[in-house]
């Protein structure tokens, strides 16, 4: 089945492509629906494909040699992921799990050289994505080693709302289900600690919570916490 070029025409990854270029990009792609909580690929598995998220949110999870799981980031609509081929890797460095029901485009790695040559914006976006994610990883490592736990959690929430936030009448809502355990896994802390801090911040008016739902109601107040500028 031929994919409709309108699926990708508005995405920055394919900026500047004409109709024939869009059709060429889609010629080797396949579209699929991925149910919530399904694993698209696992850490260490052979990387035979790369992907673009058309709809939904993907949770990227890394597992340490000791078996500890850490949520590295979330992939949003329009982003490339699983681009091990662009990094010169033969295996995926992390697992990708659908945070909600998703729609994904998939290409075989064999299509990468032609896409890279034919679509300069595609290649540029891939390498920009790699650079951005490396910077994020370095920032998270620094946070883990130098910041107090409440700073780490505040930074994590601010990072997510900046990437995946949706403005509502109550504040900026994280636009997908996220549990307190997810936040704990992002920040290297415990469920108990996350629950205690979120409850305290809710009392202070910084956040508003619910079942698998977080709204940042006072971003400035949360930034003060993240930067450790609160008056003692």
HELIX and SHEET records of a PDB file:
HELIX    1   1 UNK A    5  UNK A    7  5                                   3    
HELIX    2   2 UNK A   12  UNK A   14  5                                   3    
HELIX    3   3 UNK A   19  UNK A   27  1                                   9    
HELIX    4   4 UNK A   84  UNK A   87  5                                   4    
HELIX    5   5 UNK A  109  UNK A  111  5                                   3    
HELIX    6   6 UNK A  112  UNK A  118  1                                   7    
HELIX    7   7 UNK A  120  UNK A  146  1                                  27    
HELIX    8   8 UNK A  149  UNK A  164  1                                  16    
HELIX    9   9 UNK A  180  UNK A  187  1                                   8    
HELIX   10  10 UNK A  191  UNK A  204  1                                  14    
HELIX   11  11 UNK A  219  UNK A  226  1                                   8    
SHEET    1   A 4 UNK A  29  UNK A  34  0                                        
SHEET    2   A 4 UNK A 102  UNK A 108 -1                                        
SHEET    3   A 4 UNK A  49  UNK A  55 -1                                        
SHEET    4   A 4 UNK A  80  UNK A  81 -1                                        
SHEET    1   B 4 UNK A  39  UNK A  41  0                                        
SHEET    2   B 4 UNK A  95  UNK A  98 -1                                        
SHEET    3   B 4 UNK A  58  UNK A  63 -1                                        
SHEET    4   B 4 UNK A  69  UNK A  75 -1                                        
SHEET    1   C 4 UNK A 165  UNK A 168  0                                        
SHEET    2   C 4 UNK A 171  UNK A 174 -1                                        
SHEET    3   C 4 UNK A 213  UNK A 216 -1                                        
SHEET    4   C 4 UNK A 207  UNK A 210 -1                                        
END                                                                             
